[in-house]
Amino acid sequence: MRVLLTGHQGYLGTVMAPVLTAAGHEVVGLDAGLFADCVLGPAPADPPGLRVDLRDLTAEHVAGVDAVIHLAALSNDPLGSLAPELTYDINHHASVRLARLARDAGVQRFLYASTCSVYGAAGGGDLVTEDAPLRPVTPYAESKVRVEDDLHALSDGDFSPVYMRNATAFGYSPRLRADIVLNNLVGHALLSGEVLVLSDGTPWRPLVHAADIARAFAAALVAPRGAVHDRAFNIGSEVNNVTVAEIAEEVAAAVSGSKVVITGETGADPRSYRVDFSRFRSAIPGFDCEWTVQQGALELADAYRKHGLTREDFEQRFTRLAVLRAATAAGAVDDTLRWRR
């Protein structure tokens, strides 16, 4: 297929593009480029791409495309809380506009990167399935719920949206993010000797490696329509349903000489949930995640050492909020996070 991959210069897109290409697809990227320089290690070989803000898409950008994989978004909770109006403008309104343009252009499959954080304050009791009540507690998660609802309204006999509710990502990507839990804790451990946990460590988190997310999207892209049409899927593995304290212990084991420090200063995080991932395995026979939290912690520690991660890079260049604040302060982007011309 000819696949439009939005967010191809992001943390997940940089991992996903080569997986799609290796599967024989023609990948065309689309990215605003806000995080294109957040590179740790050798520069990635990007597919041909367009430098376009998601809010500025036209019918021309989706012409001749067979499928869309939509990853582009303002992508973490602190950023969403800082500028909730921009989160809704980009993550919700621009995403739905992209879907309408794609449907009108004859695109048949639209894979949407949603999130397990739509379950929000589900608690740590029973495993949460895709049919559970949605209780988003941040603008980021709320925007994902709204897009899912609007895509459902757009679905028809020709246009087939699929809602991929990814668990919290982890793992090495050539375009690194240090503001997601496992990546962050490994960095703190290497740079300070402490696995620093600011919450009380009790919240449950479902985790999934970036490479497993890429494999899941590649599988959903070519799955029979009846197996995936207008359906939501949790993407991850039950083995990676872990508490933040358990994640910290895995990091301490992976980074020799480090110790776990749980300060509890931010209290109990209301975002706590354990997730059932069986629906996707049933829809895609033979699919399962390959990476555990333990393996991911070791991989990250090795990559950070190999590529010389510094404290400045860890705190500034690989933290989304810091990158955007720096770009704004430098006048490179305006208050709406558009590049100044």
Buried (B, 14 or more C-beta within 10 A) or exposed (E): BEBBBBBBBBBBBBBBBBBBBEBEBBBBBBBBBBBBEBBBBEEBEBBEBBEBBBBEBEEEBBEEBBBBBBBBBBBBBEBBEBBBEBBBBBBBBBBBBBBBBBBEBEBBBBBBBBBBBBBBEBBBEEBBBBEBEBBBBBBBBBBBBBBBEBBEEBBEEEBBBBBBBBBBBBBBBBBBBBBBBBBBBBBBBBBEEBBBBBBBBBBBBBBBBBBBBBBBBBBBBBBEEEBBBBBBBBBBBBBBBBBBBBBBBBBBBBBEEBEBBBEEEEEEBEBBBBBBBEBBBEBBEEBEBEBBBBBBBBBBBEBBEEBEBEEEBBBBBBBBBBBBBBBEEEEEBEEEBEEEE
